[in-house]
Amino acid sequence: MIAPGGLARIHEAALGLLAEVGCAVLDPEALALFTAHGAAVEGERVRLSESLIAEAVATAPAGYTVAGRRPELDLRVGVGAEPVFSSASGPAFVLKGGERRHGCLADVRDAVALTHLSPNVAVYGLAIAALDVPEEDRPRVMAHTSLTGTDKASRFDVTNAAELQVAFDVAEILYGAEWHDRPRLWTVINTTSPLQLSLEVGQAVLGLARRGQPVCLTACAMAGTTAPLTLAGLLAVQHAELLAGLVLSQLAQPGCPFLYGGTSSVSSMRSGALLMGAPEYWPLVEATVELGHHLGLPVRAGGALTDAHVPDAQAGAESALSLEAALRAGADFVLHAAGILSSFNCYSPAKFVLDDELLGALRRAHEPIVVSDETLALEAVGAAGPGGTMLGQDHTRRHAHRATAPSIMNRDPYETWLSLGGRDLAIRAGERVAELLASYAAPDDLDALTRRQLEEYCLA
C-alpha cells in the first residue's frame, strides 16, 4: 500500500524519469515509431513528454475480453471482472518425489492436466520448460502439448521473433486467417530494469499490438541492484518502464489492450538474489495494483510466490500472504497463482494442488456474505426452536453440499486423523496429484482437421 499522497508523487517521478533520463529502446522499428510521433530520440535513448504519455493512457482500455475456444471459455480482464488465475510460469526445474531436476515433456503434460482439472486456474501458464526437447523445436512442441491437453487458455512464450511467430501460427490454425479479429493470446513480456526495452520486447509489443492482441508488459525490478533499494524509488522505475511500453503499444495500435504488470521485489544484500517471499514484496503487490488502476488499466500482479524450495510451512505462509495481497488490492490477472517454488525457479505438482486449494479458500473468503430470506433462515430457526438442532432441517440439507466440499486440508478430529494414517499435508498433496492425474482425460473438442494441422506444424 502506498502512503497517502504518495501515489501521485510516484507517478510524477516516473514522468520525470522518462522526460529527463529517458528509456533505452533497442528495437529500430520501435525507435522509428517513437520518432515519428514526436518523442525525443537520441541514439537508443527515448525521452517521452507528459502529453505523449497522457494520450496513450487515454486510448488504452480499462478492460477487455480474451476469446476462448468456446464462448463459455471467454475470460474478462479488468473492471467488473473476477481475477483471472494462471499457473506457474516457465521455470527450468521441477520438484517431484523429493527430487529436484530439469523439467521434461512428461512434466509439461502433467502440469497441463492439473491445470485442466483445476476449479480455480483458468490459464495454463507454461508451468515448466521441457528441456528434453531441442530448443529450436520447444515452442511448437510446448504449444501442441497445451493446446491438445486442455481447452482452457494457454500462455505463449514471445521472448523472441520465432516464438512470437509460433503464437501467431497456432492461433491461425485454431481460429482461421482472421484469428486476430478479437483478443485471443495470453502472453507476458518483460522489461529490462532499469529503464530499458530490449530488441525482443520491442518486436513483441509491436507484433501483438498491431494485431489487436493484449500486451502484458511486466517489470521485475530488483531493489538494491536494478532499482533503488527504497520501495518508492523502485516503484518509480517500474512505473516508468511500464509507461514507456504503454506508449509504444498505443502508438502501434491505439486502443490495443494493455495489461500493466509488476513483480518487482527486493534483492538480498548478501547474495544479490531476488527475494519473492520477503515481506517487502506484499506491499509492492498492492502498490502495483494501485498505480495501474490509477491509470485506468487492468493489472497483472501477485502469485503464490515464495523463496522456499519445498512445499513446507514457509512456502504456504509466503504464498498465502502474496495471494491475499493481490486479491485484497484487486489484481486483475495473477500469474504464478499455483505451483511455483524457489522464487521463480522451480515447479511443484504438489504445491500446485496446495495453491489450488488456497485459491479456492481465498476466493470463498472474499465473497460477500449474502443476506436474503433464504440465507437468514428465520423459518428454520423457528422450526428448531430454543435449544433445538438445525441438523434435521430442510434448510441445512439444501446448503450442506458447500459445507462438505472435498478438501485435502485436515478437518477431522485428532483420533480420526490418526486412525486414517496421520498423514501430513505434503503427503496428502502428493496423493492428490496422483489421484488427479489418474482421473485426467484430455479434451476432444478439436476437430480432426485442426488436430492434424497442429500435429503437422508443431511436431513435424
C-alpha positions as CSV (number, residue, x, y, z in Angstrom):
1,M,0.0,0.0,0.0
2,I,1.2,3.5,-0.9
3,A,1.1,6.1,1.9
4,P,-1.4,9.0,1.4
5,G,-0.2,11.4,-1.3
6,G,2.5,9.0,-2.4
7,L,0.8,7.6,-5.5
8,A,0.8,11.0,-7.3
9,R,4.4,11.6,-6.4
10,I,5.5,8.2,-7.7
11,H,3.6,8.9,-11.0
12,E,5.2,12.4,-11.2
13,A,8.7,10.8,-10.5
14,A,8.2,8.3,-13.3
15,L,7.2,11.1,-15.7
16,G,10.3,13.0,-14.7
17,L,12.5,9.9,-15.3
18,L,11.0,9.4,-18.8
19,A,11.3,13.2,-19.7
20,E,14.8,13.7,-18.3
21,V,16.6,10.3,-18.2
22,G,14.6,8.5,-20.8
23,C,14.3,4.8,-21.6
24,A,16.7,2.8,-23.8
25,V,14.8,1.2,-26.7
26,L,16.8,-1.3,-28.6
27,D,14.4,-2.1,-31.5
28,P,15.0,0.1,-34.5
29,E,11.4,-0.1,-35.7
30,A,10.2,1.0,-32.2
31,L,12.6,3.8,-32.2
32,A,11.3,5.0,-35.6
33,L,7.8,4.9,-34.3
34,F,8.7,7.0,-31.3
35,T,10.5,9.5,-33.6
36,A,7.5,9.7,-36.0
37,H,5.2,10.7,-33.1
38,G,7.4,13.4,-31.7
39,A,9.4,11.7,-28.9
40,A,12.9,13.0,-28.3
41,V,15.2,10.2,-29.7
42,E,18.9,10.3,-29.3
43,G,20.6,7.1,-30.4
44,E,18.7,4.4,-28.5
45,R,17.6,6.8,-25.7
46,V,13.9,7.8,-25.9
47,R,12.6,10.7,-23.8
48,L,8.8,11.0,-23.6
49,S,6.7,14.0,-22.9
50,E,3.9,14.0,-20.4
51,S,1.4,14.8,-23.2
52,L,2.5,11.7,-25.2
53,I,2.1,9.5,-22.2
54,A,-1.3,11.1,-21.4
55,E,-2.5,10.3,-24.9
56,A,-1.5,6.6,-24.5
57,V,-3.3,6.4,-21.1
58,A,-6.4,7.8,-22.7
59,T,-6.6,5.3,-25.5
60,A,-5.8,2.1,-23.6
61,P,-9.0,0.2,-22.5
62,A,-9.9,-0.3,-18.8
63,G,-10.8,-3.9,-19.6
64,Y,-11.1,-6.4,-22.4
65,T,-12.3,-10.0,-23.1
66,V,-9.9,-12.7,-24.3
67,A,-11.8,-15.1,-26.5
68,G,-11.6,-18.8,-25.6
69,R,-12.1,-21.9,-27.8
70,R,-15.7,-21.7,-27.0
71,P,-17.8,-18.7,-25.8
72,E,-18.1,-20.1,-22.3
73,L,-14.3,-20.1,-22.0
74,D,-14.0,-16.4,-22.7
75,L,-12.2,-14.5,-19.9
76,R,-12.8,-10.9,-19.0
77,V,-9.9,-8.9,-17.7
78,G,-10.4,-5.6,-15.9
79,V,-13.2,-3.5,-14.5
80,G,-16.1,-5.5,-13.1
81,A,-14.5,-8.9,-13.6
82,E,-13.2,-11.6,-11.2
83,P,-9.4,-12.0,-11.1
84,V,-8.0,-14.5,-13.7
85,F,-5.6,-17.0,-12.2
86,S,-2.8,-18.6,-14.2
87,S,-0.5,-21.4,-13.2
88,A,3.3,-21.2,-12.5
89,S,5.2,-19.9,-15.5
90,G,8.4,-21.1,-17.1
91,P,10.8,-22.5,-14.5
92,A,13.5,-24.9,-15.7
93,F,13.3,-27.1,-12.6
94,V,10.6,-29.4,-11.3
95,L,10.3,-30.9,-7.8
96,K,8.8,-34.4,-7.9
97,G,9.0,-37.2,-5.3
98,G,11.6,-35.1,-3.3
99,E,13.9,-34.9,-6.3
100,R,14.7,-31.5,-8.0
101,R,15.7,-31.9,-11.6
102,H,15.3,-30.3,-15.0
103,G,11.8,-30.4,-16.5
104,C,10.9,-32.7,-19.4
105,L,7.9,-33.0,-21.7
106,A,6.3,-35.6,-19.4
107,D,6.3,-32.9,-16.7
108,V,4.6,-30.5,-19.1
109,R,1.9,-33.0,-19.8
110,D,1.2,-33.5,-16.1
111,A,1.2,-29.7,-15.5
112,V,-1.3,-29.2,-18.3
113,A,-3.5,-31.9,-16.9
114,L,-3.5,-30.4,-13.4
115,T,-4.5,-27.0,-14.9
116,H,-7.2,-28.6,-16.9
117,L,-8.7,-30.2,-13.8
118,S,-8.4,-27.1,-11.6
119,P,-11.6,-25.4,-10.5
120,N,-9.7,-22.1,-10.0
121,V,-6.8,-21.8,-12.5
122,A,-8.2,-20.6,-15.9
123,V,-5.0,-20.1,-17.9
124,Y,-2.1,-22.6,-18.3
125,G,1.0,-20.5,-17.7
126,L,3.8,-22.6,-19.2
127,A,4.3,-24.2,-15.9
128,I,7.6,-26.0,-16.7
129,A,10.1,-25.9,-19.6
130,A,10.6,-29.2,-21.5
131,L,14.4,-29.2,-21.6
132,D,14.5,-32.6,-23.2
133,V,13.1,-31.1,-26.4
134,P,15.6,-29.3,-28.7
135,E,15.4,-25.6,-28.1
136,E,14.5,-24.8,-31.7
137,D,11.5,-27.1,-31.5
138,R,10.4,-26.4,-28.0
139,P,7.9,-23.5,-28.6
140,R,6.0,-25.6,-31.1
141,V,6.1,-28.8,-29.1
142,M,5.0,-27.0,-25.9
143,A,2.2,-25.3,-27.8
144,H,0.9,-28.6,-29.1
145,T,1.1,-30.2,-25.6
146,S,-1.0,-27.4,-24.0
147,L,-3.5,-26.9,-26.9
148,T,-4.3,-30.6,-27.1
149,G,-4.1,-31.2,-23.3
150,T,-6.6,-28.6,-22.2
151,D,-9.4,-26.5,-23.7
152,K,-8.5,-23.7,-21.2
153,A,-6.5,-20.7,-22.3
154,S,-2.7,-21.2,-22.7
155,R,0.0,-18.6,-22.4
156,F,2.6,-18.5,-25.2
157,D,6.3,-17.6,-24.9
158,V,7.0,-14.5,-27.0
159,T,10.6,-13.8,-25.9
160,N,11.9,-13.6,-29.5
161,A,10.6,-13.2,-33.0
162,A,10.5,-17.0,-33.6
163,E,8.3,-17.7,-30.5
164,L,6.0,-14.8,-31.5
165,Q,5.5,-16.3,-34.9
166,V,4.7,-19.7,-33.4
167,A,1.9,-18.0,-31.3
168,F,0.5,-16.4,-34.4
169,D,0.7,-19.5,-36.5
170,V,-1.1,-21.8,-34.0
171,A,-3.7,-19.1,-33.4
172,E,-4.4,-19.2,-37.2
173,I,-4.7,-23.0,-37.1
174,L,-7.2,-22.8,-34.3
175,Y,-9.2,-19.8,-35.4
176,G,-8.6,-19.2,-39.1
177,A,-6.9,-16.4,-41.0
178,E,-8.9,-13.7,-39.2
179,W,-7.9,-15.0,-35.8
180,H,-6.9,-11.5,-34.7
181,D,-10.4,-10.1,-35.1
182,R,-10.6,-10.5,-31.3
183,P,-8.1,-10.6,-28.4
184,R,-7.0,-14.3,-28.2
185,L,-3.4,-14.5,-27.0
186,W,-2.1,-14.7,-23.4
187,T,1.5,-13.6,-23.3
188,V,3.9,-11.9,-20.9
189,I,6.7,-9.5,-21.9
190,N,9.4,-8.4,-19.5
191,T,11.2,-5.0,-19.4
192,T,14.9,-4.9,-18.6
193,S,15.4,-2.8,-15.5
194,P,16.5,-0.2,-15.1
195,L,14.7,1.7,-17.9
196,Q,15.2,-0.5,-21.0
197,L,13.0,-2.2,-23.6
198,S,15.1,-4.8,-25.4
199,L,15.0,-5.6,-29.1
200,E,12.8,-8.7,-28.4
201,V,10.4,-6.6,-26.2
202,G,10.0,-4.0,-29.0
203,Q,9.3,-6.7,-31.6
204,A,6.8,-8.4,-29.3
205,V,4.9,-5.3,-28.3
206,L,4.7,-4.1,-32.0
207,G,3.7,-7.6,-33.2
208,L,1.0,-8.1,-30.7
209,A,-0.4,-4.5,-30.7
210,R,-0.7,-4.3,-34.5
211,R,-2.9,-7.5,-34.4
212,G,-5.0,-6.1,-31.5
213,Q,-3.7,-8.7,-29.1
214,P,-3.2,-7.9,-25.4
215,V,0.2,-6.6,-24.4
216,C,1.0,-7.8,-20.9
217,L,4.2,-5.9,-20.1
218,T,5.8,-6.7,-16.7
219,A,8.6,-5.1,-14.9
220,C,10.7,-7.1,-12.4
221,A,13.0,-4.5,-10.9
222,M,15.2,-5.6,-8.1
223,A,15.6,-3.2,-5.3
224,G,19.2,-2.6,-4.5
225,T,20.5,-4.0,-7.8
226,T,18.4,-2.8,-10.8
227,A,16.4,-0.3,-8.9
228,P,16.8,1.9,-5.8
229,L,16.7,-0.1,-2.5
230,T,13.9,2.1,-1.3
231,L,10.4,0.8,-2.3
232,A,9.2,4.2,-3.6
233,G,12.3,4.5,-5.8
234,L,11.8,1.0,-7.1
235,L,8.1,1.8,-7.9
236,A,9.1,4.9,-9.8
237,V,11.5,2.9,-12.0
238,Q,8.9,0.1,-12.6
239,H,6.2,2.7,-13.4
240,A,8.4,4.5,-15.9
241,E,9.3,1.3,-17.7
242,L,5.6,0.3,-18.0
243,L,4.6,3.8,-19.2
244,A,7.2,3.6,-21.9
245,G,5.8,0.2,-23.0
246,L,2.3,1.5,-22.8
247,V,3.1,4.4,-25.1
248,L,4.8,2.1,-27.6
249,S,1.7,-0.2,-27.7
250,Q,-0.7,2.7,-28.2
251,L,1.5,4.2,-31.0
252,A,1.4,0.9,-32.8
253,Q,-2.3,0.4,-32.3
254,P,-4.5,3.0,-30.4
255,G,-6.9,1.1,-28.2
256,C,-4.8,-2.0,-28.0
257,P,-5.4,-4.0,-24.8
258,F,-2.6,-3.3,-22.3
259,L,-2.0,-5.2,-19.0
260,Y,0.1,-3.3,-16.5
261,G,2.3,-5.8,-14.8
262,G,4.7,-5.7,-11.9
263,T,6.5,-8.5,-10.0
264,S,9.3,-6.3,-8.6
265,S,10.8,-7.1,-5.3
266,V,13.9,-6.6,-3.2
267,S,17.4,-8.1,-3.7
268,S,19.3,-9.9,-0.9
269,M,22.1,-7.5,0.1
270,R,24.2,-10.6,0.9
271,S,23.8,-12.7,-2.3
272,G,22.1,-10.3,-4.8
273,A,19.3,-12.9,-5.3
274,L,15.7,-11.7,-6.0
275,L,13.6,-12.3,-2.9
276,M,9.9,-13.1,-3.7
277,G,8.9,-14.2,-0.2
278,A,10.2,-11.2,1.6
279,P,7.7,-9.0,3.5
280,E,8.5,-6.1,1.2
281,Y,7.0,-7.9,-1.8
282,W,3.5,-7.9,-0.4
283,P,3.1,-4.1,-0.2
284,L,4.7,-3.9,-3.6
285,V,1.9,-6.1,-5.0
286,E,-0.7,-3.7,-3.6
287,A,1.2,-0.6,-4.8
288,T,1.5,-2.1,-8.3
289,V,-2.3,-2.5,-8.5
290,E,-2.8,1.0,-7.1
291,L,-0.6,2.5,-9.8
292,G,-2.1,0.6,-12.7
293,H,-5.6,1.2,-11.6
294,H,-4.7,4.9,-11.1
295,L,-4.1,5.0,-14.9
296,G,-7.4,3.2,-15.5
297,L,-5.6,0.0,-16.7
298,P,-6.1,-3.7,-15.7
299,V,-3.2,-5.0,-13.7
300,R,-1.1,-8.2,-13.5
301,A,0.4,-8.7,-10.1
302,G,1.0,-11.2,-7.3
303,G,1.1,-15.0,-7.4
304,A,1.7,-17.8,-4.9
305,L,5.3,-16.8,-4.7
306,T,7.8,-18.0,-2.2
307,D,11.6,-18.3,-1.7
308,A,11.1,-21.8,-0.1
309,H,12.5,-24.7,-2.1
310,V,9.9,-27.3,-0.9
311,P,6.2,-27.0,-0.2
312,D,6.7,-26.6,3.5
313,A,5.2,-24.2,6.1
314,Q,7.4,-21.3,4.7
315,A,6.0,-21.9,1.2
316,G,2.4,-22.0,2.5
317,A,2.7,-18.8,4.6
318,E,4.5,-16.7,1.9
319,S,2.2,-17.9,-0.9
320,A,-0.9,-17.2,1.2
321,L,0.2,-13.7,2.1
322,S,1.2,-13.0,-1.5
323,L,-2.1,-14.1,-3.0
324,E,-4.1,-12.3,-0.2
325,A,-2.3,-9.1,-1.1
326,A,-3.1,-9.5,-4.8
327,L,-6.8,-10.2,-4.1
328,R,-7.2,-7.5,-1.5
329,A,-5.7,-4.9,-3.8
330,G,-7.9,-6.1,-6.7
331,A,-5.4,-7.5,-9.2
332,D,-7.0,-8.5,-12.5
333,F,-4.6,-11.2,-13.6
334,V,-2.5,-13.3,-11.3
335,L,0.4,-15.3,-12.9
336,H,2.2,-17.9,-10.8
337,A,-1.0,-18.5,-9.0
338,A,-0.2,-22.2,-8.4
339,G,2.8,-24.4,-8.3
340,I,5.8,-22.1,-8.1
341,L,8.8,-22.6,-5.7
342,S,12.3,-21.2,-5.3
343,S,11.3,-17.6,-6.2
344,F,10.6,-18.2,-10.0
345,N,12.8,-21.2,-10.5
346,C,11.0,-24.5,-9.7
347,Y,7.6,-26.1,-10.4
348,S,6.0,-28.5,-7.9
349,P,2.8,-30.5,-8.7
350,A,2.2,-31.0,-5.0
351,K,2.4,-27.2,-4.4
352,F,0.1,-26.8,-7.4
353,V,-2.7,-28.7,-5.6
354,L,-1.9,-26.9,-2.3
355,D,-2.1,-23.5,-4.0
356,D,-5.2,-24.5,-5.9
357,E,-6.8,-25.3,-2.5
358,L,-5.6,-21.9,-1.2
359,L,-7.1,-20.1,-4.2
360,G,-10.5,-21.7,-3.6
361,A,-10.3,-20.8,0.1
362,L,-9.3,-17.2,-0.6
363,R,-12.0,-16.8,-3.3
364,R,-14.6,-18.0,-0.9
365,A,-13.2,-15.8,2.0
366,H,-13.5,-12.8,-0.3
367,E,-17.1,-13.4,-1.2
368,P,-19.5,-11.0,0.4
369,I,-22.0,-12.5,2.9
370,V,-25.3,-12.7,1.0
371,V,-28.3,-11.5,3.1
372,S,-31.7,-12.7,1.9
373,D,-34.8,-14.5,3.3
374,E,-33.1,-17.8,2.3
375,T,-29.7,-17.1,4.0
376,L,-31.3,-15.6,7.1
377,A,-33.1,-18.9,7.6
378,L,-35.6,-17.5,10.1
379,E,-38.2,-20.2,9.3
380,A,-35.6,-22.9,10.0
381,V,-34.5,-21.3,13.3
382,G,-38.2,-21.0,14.3
383,A,-38.8,-24.6,13.5
384,A,-35.9,-25.8,15.5
385,G,-36.9,-23.6,18.4
386,P,-34.9,-22.7,21.5
387,G,-32.3,-25.4,22.4
388,G,-33.2,-27.3,19.1
389,T,-30.9,-28.5,16.4
390,M,-30.6,-27.5,12.8
391,L,-29.3,-30.9,11.6
392,G,-32.7,-32.2,10.5
393,Q,-33.9,-29.0,8.8
394,D,-34.5,-28.9,5.1
395,H,-32.6,-25.6,5.0
396,T,-29.5,-27.4,6.3
397,R,-29.8,-30.2,3.6
398,R,-30.1,-27.5,0.9
399,H,-26.9,-25.9,1.9
400,A,-24.9,-28.9,3.1
401,H,-23.2,-29.5,-0.3
402,R,-21.0,-26.5,0.1
403,A,-20.1,-27.1,3.7
404,T,-18.9,-30.6,2.8
405,A,-16.9,-29.8,-0.3
406,P,-13.9,-32.1,-0.8
407,S,-10.6,-30.7,0.6
408,I,-7.1,-32.0,1.2
409,M,-7.0,-30.0,4.4
410,N,-7.5,-32.0,7.5
411,R,-10.8,-31.2,9.2
412,D,-11.1,-34.4,11.2
413,P,-10.6,-34.7,15.0
414,Y,-7.2,-35.9,16.1
415,E,-8.3,-39.5,16.7
416,T,-9.9,-39.8,13.3
417,W,-7.0,-38.2,11.6
418,L,-4.6,-40.6,13.3
419,S,-6.7,-43.7,12.5
420,L,-6.6,-42.7,8.8
421,G,-2.8,-42.8,8.8
422,G,-1.9,-39.4,10.4
423,R,-0.6,-38.1,7.1
424,D,0.6,-34.5,6.9
425,L,-0.4,-32.1,4.2
426,A,2.6,-32.6,2.0
427,I,1.8,-36.4,1.8
428,R,-1.9,-35.7,1.2
429,A,-0.9,-33.2,-1.6
430,G,1.2,-35.8,-3.3
431,E,-1.6,-38.4,-3.1
432,R,-4.0,-35.8,-4.6
433,V,-1.7,-35.2,-7.5
434,A,-1.7,-38.9,-8.3
435,E,-5.5,-39.1,-8.0
436,L,-6.0,-36.2,-10.3
437,L,-3.6,-37.5,-13.0
438,A,-5.2,-40.9,-12.8
439,S,-8.6,-39.3,-13.5
440,Y,-7.5,-36.9,-16.2
441,A,-8.9,-37.2,-19.8
442,A,-7.8,-34.8,-22.5
443,P,-10.5,-32.7,-24.1
444,D,-11.8,-33.8,-27.5
445,D,-13.2,-30.5,-28.7
446,L,-10.8,-30.0,-31.6
447,D,-11.9,-31.4,-35.0
448,A,-9.8,-33.8,-36.9
449,L,-8.6,-31.2,-39.4
450,T,-7.4,-28.8,-36.7
451,R,-5.6,-31.7,-34.8
452,R,-3.9,-32.8,-38.0
453,Q,-2.8,-29.2,-38.8
454,L,-1.4,-28.8,-35.3
455,E,0.5,-32.0,-35.5
456,E,2.0,-31.2,-38.9
457,Y,3.0,-27.7,-37.8
458,C,4.1,-28.4,-34.2
459,L,5.6,-31.9,-34.4
460,A,6.9,-32.4,-37.9
